[in-house]
Amino acid sequence: MSKLKLDLHDIFNDGRRLETALEGVIEEAVRKRIRTVEIIPGKGSGQLKKKVLRFLQEPRIKSQYHRVEKDSKNFGRVFVHFRF
């Protein structure tokens, strides 16, 4: 498997579950040495995407991945790239 996908549509309004899901997918990518994680906060107001990007900037998380790519064709999608 070269990519993990996390769709946040079902848990967008539950901050604790949101953070748990994000941490889980990052940990799984590191554990399984998966190069790309696709996170789908959806389009909406952009608040959820901001939360996701803020989470990814936390030092304990940021140290685990290589870079974040915002999908230029789809506002509701973010890619997190890992380098192993």
Stockholm file with secondary structure:
# STOCKHOLM 1.0

chainA/1-84         MSKLKLDLHDIFNDGRRLETALEGVIEEAVRKRIRTVEIIPGKGSGQLKKKVLRFLQEPRIKSQYHRVEKDSKNFGRVFVHFRF
#=GR chainA/1-84 SS CCEEEEECTTTTTCHHHHHHHHHHHHHHHHHHTCSEEEEECCSTTSHHHHHHHHHHHSHHHHTTCSEEEECSSCTTCEEEECCC
#=GC SS_cons        CCEEEEECTTTTTCHHHHHHHHHHHHHHHHHHTCSEEEEECCSTTSHHHHHHHHHHHSHHHHTTCSEEEECSSCTTCEEEECCC
//
